[in-house]
Amino acid sequence: MSPRSVLAVLYDGMQSLDLTGPVEVFAAVSHFPGRTPYEIRTASPDGRPVRTGSGLTLVPDGSLEDERPGPGTTLLVPGGRYGDFDARLTAWLRAHGGGAQRLVSVCTGGLLLAEAGLLDGRRATTHWSACEQMARDHPRVAVEPDPIYVRDGSVATSAGVTAGIDLALALVEEDHGRQVALSIARHLVVFLRRPGNQAQFSAQLAAQTALREPLREVQHWITEHPGEDLGVEALAARAGLSPRHFARAFQAETGVTPGRYVQHVRVEHARRLLEDSGEGVAQIARACGYGTPEALRRAFVKTLGQPPAEYRRRFGR
């Protein structure tokens, strides 16, 4: 294989987007003059077509029995229904997966790597719904349930589905530079390279939707007006409830406190402004309800592990 090659593993029951999302990112490098494109190959345990969990049939380039990933190869393992993994695939990964220069999994593909013993002694993540199972079945793996992807040396594991695109963009940036990764992200219309330590859920996904209409309206109001007064008293008044009743009901129905929900919404809004606008940090702080750059900085460091200026340098246009 070429110095920059990607070998993607196919198997029955795999999730197609776990494969096609990262592959589209890697394939896009070929559109940049002067950049060495990745040689992308696919292989299944016996070289035969596989049927994905959604019913699509994929035809591999060859058989895993003929593949020996080595230096220069990124081995990509997509996820699928846990418990349905082909024993031949686990055996092949155990025998040959460690030879790849980079070992990458998407979603529950991390469970395949764990079963093959390739995550022992390493930090790793997987789809949020499978993190508990990974920790229980593979106690030698240091499972991190929150990040969208985790890099530990030559091994990189990502959370569910679209997180594989974020990880692939990070790998392309590593190989070809920031501007190439930025251009590919824009072409695919995705947020550029969400940092790996970003939570798997946005505030809206992490929290449940409230059952009662007044509380749902408050959730929408928070999202659309992050710069407004979003204290408990103001939000309670909007819902027509006492502050104490509102705080208790909001947490009971959404699973998070009002303050935590507001914090996540404001950080997400600030992150988008830092990525896409030319506004200064002070302006962004005010627009997101933080008031001062220092308050915004504290929130960013706590949530994303880096200050706003560094985030903009890495992920801004």
Secondary structure, 3 states (H helix, E strand, C coil): CCCCEEEEECCCCECHHHHHHHHHHHHHHHHCCCCCCCEEEEEECCCCCEECCCCCEECCCEEHHHCCCCCCEEEEECCECCCCCCHHHHHHHHHHHHHCCEEEECCCHHHHHHHCCCCCCCEECCCHHHHHHHHHHCCCCEECCCECEEEECCEEEECCCCHHHHHHHHHHHHHHCHHHHHHHHHHCCCCCCCCCCCECCCHHHHCCCCCCHHHHHHHHHHHHCCCCCCCHHHHHHHHCCCHHHHHHHHHHHHCCCHHHHHHHHHHHHHHHHHHHCCCCHHHHHHHCCCCCHHHHHHHHHHHHCCCHHHHHHHHCC
